[in-house]
Amino acid sequence: MRKITLLAGFTLTFFALQVQASSTFRCGSKLVSLRDSTAEVHAKCGEPANRSFTGYKELVDEYGFRQEVQIEEWTYGPTNGMYHFLRFEGNRLSNIDSERG
C-alpha cells in the first residue's frame, strides 16, 4: 500500500511540473509567462526565428463586450534540438508549446 501511495505522489508531482513548464518559457536568463505582451517577450527573447499571422479570434471580456483580436505564432529555436511555439491572442501570450526538432 505504501508503494502505491508513493507512486501516486510522484505521478501528481510529475503532472504538476508539466503544467507549470507550459506556462513559462526561458530565454537565456530571462523568463516569459502567459499574459506577457508581445513587446515584453520581444525585449526578453529577441526576434523569433519565424512569425506567423494565423487569423483572428473573437473574445468576450468580463463585462460581455466582444472584441476581435489578432492571432500570431512566434517560433524560437532550435535550442538544444527544441523548438518553442508561442501563441499570442491580442498581443498577449496565450499558449506555450515545445517540440523536439
Phi and psi restraints in degrees (value plus and minus 20) as a CYANA .aco file:
   2 ARG   PHI     -82.7   -42.7
   2 ARG   PSI     -57.5   -17.5
   3 LYS   PHI     -85.1   -45.1
   3 LYS   PSI     -58.6   -18.6
   4 ILE   PHI     -85.6   -45.6
   4 ILE   PSI     -62.6   -22.6
   5 THR   PHI     -83.3   -43.3
   5 THR   PSI     -62.5   -22.5
   6 LEU   PHI     -84.4   -44.4
   6 LEU   PSI     -63.5   -23.5
   7 LEU   PHI     -82.9   -42.9
   7 LEU   PSI     -61.9   -21.9
   8 ALA   PHI     -83.1   -43.1
   8 ALA   PSI     -59.1   -19.1
   9 GLY   PHI     -83.5   -43.5
   9 GLY   PSI     -63.5   -23.5
  10 PHE   PHI     -84.3   -44.3
  10 PHE   PSI     -60.6   -20.6
  11 THR   PHI     -84.0   -44.0
  11 THR   PSI     -65.4   -25.4
  12 LEU   PHI     -83.8   -43.8
  12 LEU   PSI     -60.6   -20.6
  13 THR   PHI     -82.8   -42.8
  13 THR   PSI     -62.9   -22.9
  14 PHE   PHI     -79.3   -39.3
  14 PHE   PSI     -67.5   -27.5
  15 PHE   PHI     -87.7   -47.7
  15 PHE   PSI     -55.1   -15.1
  16 ALA   PHI     -83.8   -43.8
  16 ALA   PSI     -60.4   -20.4
  17 LEU   PHI     -87.1   -47.1
  17 LEU   PSI     -56.4   -16.4
  18 GLN   PHI     -83.1   -43.1
  18 GLN   PSI     -63.7   -23.7
  19 VAL   PHI     -84.5   -44.5
  19 VAL   PSI     -63.6   -23.6
  20 GLN   PHI     -85.3   -45.3
  20 GLN   PSI     -59.3   -19.3
  21 ALA   PHI     -83.6   -43.6
  21 ALA   PSI     -51.6   -11.6
  22 SER   PHI    -103.6   -63.6
  22 SER   PSI     -21.7    18.3
  23 SER   PHI    -123.2   -83.2
  23 SER   PSI     -20.3    19.7
  24 THR   PHI    -158.8  -118.8
  24 THR   PSI     140.2   180.2
  25 PHE   PHI    -162.9  -122.9
  25 PHE   PSI     109.3   149.3
  26 ARG   PHI    -115.3   -75.3
  26 ARG   PSI     107.2   147.2
  27 CYS   PHI    -134.3   -94.3
  27 CYS   PSI      77.7   117.7
  28 GLY   PHI      41.6    81.6
  28 GLY   PSI    -137.2   -97.2
  29 SER   PHI    -118.6   -78.6
  29 SER   PSI     -18.2    21.8
  30 LYS   PHI    -123.5   -83.5
  30 LYS   PSI     137.4   177.4
  31 LEU   PHI    -148.2  -108.2
  31 LEU   PSI     111.8   151.8
  32 VAL   PHI    -131.8   -91.8
  32 VAL   PSI     130.7   170.7
  33 SER   PHI    -150.4  -110.4
  33 SER   PSI     143.0   183.0
  34 LEU   PHI     -75.4   -35.4
  34 LEU   PSI     125.0   165.0
  35 ARG   PHI      61.0   101.0
  35 ARG   PSI     -23.9    16.1
  36 ASP   PHI     -86.4   -46.4
  36 ASP   PSI     131.3   171.3
  37 SER   PHI    -101.4   -61.4
  37 SER   PSI     143.5   183.5
  38 THR   PHI     -80.6   -40.6
  38 THR   PSI     -57.0   -17.0
  39 ALA   PHI     -84.0   -44.0
  39 ALA   PSI     -61.8   -21.8
  40 GLU   PHI     -84.3   -44.3
  40 GLU   PSI     -65.0   -25.0
  41 VAL   PHI     -84.4   -44.4
  41 VAL   PSI     -63.6   -23.6
  42 HIS   PHI     -82.9   -42.9
  42 HIS   PSI     -60.7   -20.7
  43 ALA   PHI     -85.0   -45.0
  43 ALA   PSI     -57.0   -17.0
  44 LYS   PHI    -103.7   -63.7
  44 LYS   PSI     -57.2   -17.2
  45 CYS   PHI    -128.2   -88.2
  45 CYS   PSI     -34.4     5.6
  46 GLY   PHI      61.9   101.9
  46 GLY   PSI    -189.9  -149.9
  47 GLU   PHI     -90.9   -50.9
  47 GLU   PSI     111.0   151.0
  48 PRO   PHI     -91.6   -51.6
  48 PRO   PSI     141.5   181.5
  49 ALA   PHI     -86.5   -46.5
  49 ALA   PSI     -50.0   -10.0
  50 ASN   PHI    -171.4  -131.4
  50 ASN   PSI     122.6   162.6
  51 ARG   PHI    -145.1  -105.1
  51 ARG   PSI     107.6   147.6
  52 SER   PHI    -147.4  -107.4
  52 SER   PSI     105.7   145.7
  53 PHE   PHI    -101.4   -61.4
  53 PHE   PSI     104.9   144.9
  54 THR   PHI    -131.2   -91.2
  54 THR   PSI     -28.4    11.6
  55 GLY   PHI     119.2   159.2
  55 GLY   PSI    -174.4  -134.4
  56 TYR   PHI    -148.7  -108.7
  56 TYR   PSI     137.2   177.2
  57 LYS   PHI    -160.4  -120.4
  57 LYS   PSI     122.7   162.7
  58 GLU   PHI    -113.5   -73.5
  58 GLU   PSI     105.3   145.3
  59 LEU   PHI    -133.1   -93.1
  59 LEU   PSI     129.6   169.6
  60 VAL   PHI    -138.7   -98.7
  60 VAL   PSI     103.8   143.8
  61 ASP   PHI    -101.4   -61.4
  61 ASP   PSI    -199.1  -159.1
  62 GLU   PHI     -86.7   -46.7
  62 GLU   PSI     -33.8     6.2
  63 TYR   PHI    -117.6   -77.6
  63 TYR   PSI     -20.7    19.3
  64 GLY   PHI      71.8   111.8
  64 GLY   PSI     -17.2    22.8
  65 PHE   PHI     -98.4   -58.4
  65 PHE   PSI     115.2   155.2
  66 ARG   PHI    -114.2   -74.2
  66 ARG   PSI     122.1   162.1
  67 GLN   PHI    -165.4  -125.4
  67 GLN   PSI     113.5   153.5
  68 GLU   PHI    -113.1   -73.1
  68 GLU   PSI     106.4   146.4
  69 VAL   PHI    -142.7  -102.7
  69 VAL   PSI     134.3   174.3
  70 GLN   PHI     -99.7   -59.7
  70 GLN   PSI     121.7   161.7
  71 ILE   PHI    -129.3   -89.3
  71 ILE   PSI     109.4   149.4
  72 GLU   PHI    -157.7  -117.7
  72 GLU   PSI     124.2   164.2
  73 GLU   PHI    -142.0  -102.0
  73 GLU   PSI     108.4   148.4
  74 TRP   PHI    -128.2   -88.2
  74 TRP   PSI     120.3   160.3
  75 THR   PHI    -136.8   -96.8
  75 THR   PSI     108.8   148.8
  76 TYR   PHI    -136.3   -96.3
  76 TYR   PSI     122.2   162.2
  77 GLY   PHI     104.1   144.1
  77 GLY   PSI    -197.1  -157.1
  78 PRO   PHI     -98.1   -58.1
  78 PRO   PSI     119.8   159.8
  79 THR   PHI    -141.0  -101.0
  79 THR   PSI      93.1   133.1
  80 ASN   PHI      32.0    72.0
  80 ASN   PSI      18.5    58.5
  81 GLY   PHI      62.8   102.8
  81 GLY   PSI     -18.0    22.0
  82 MET   PHI    -127.9   -87.9
  82 MET   PSI     118.2   158.2
  83 TYR   PHI    -125.2   -85.2
  83 TYR   PSI     121.8   161.8
  84 HIS   PHI    -140.9  -100.9
  84 HIS   PSI     109.3   149.3
  85 PHE   PHI    -133.5   -93.5
  85 PHE   PSI      98.5   138.5
  86 LEU   PHI    -130.5   -90.5
  86 LEU   PSI     103.2   143.2
  87 ARG   PHI    -124.2   -84.2
  87 ARG   PSI     110.0   150.0
  88 PHE   PHI    -134.4   -94.4
  88 PHE   PSI     113.1   153.1
  89 GLU   PHI    -140.1  -100.1
  89 GLU   PSI      94.1   134.1
  90 GLY   PHI      42.5    82.5
  90 GLY   PSI      21.3    61.3
  91 ASN   PHI      44.4    84.4
  91 ASN   PSI       0.4    40.4
  92 ARG   PHI    -142.7  -102.7
  92 ARG   PSI     115.9   155.9
  93 LEU   PHI     -86.5   -46.5
  93 LEU   PSI     100.2   140.2
  94 SER   PHI    -134.2   -94.2
  94 SER   PSI     -39.1     0.9
  95 ASN   PHI    -177.5  -137.5
  95 ASN   PSI     123.9   163.9
  96 ILE   PHI    -149.8  -109.8
  96 ILE   PSI     102.9   142.9
  97 ASP   PHI    -146.1  -106.1
  97 ASP   PSI     132.5   172.5
  98 SER   PHI    -150.4  -110.4
  98 SER   PSI     130.0   170.0
  99 GLU   PHI    -171.4  -131.4
  99 GLU   PSI     116.0   156.0
 100 ARG   PHI     -95.3   -55.3
 100 ARG   PSI     110.3   150.3
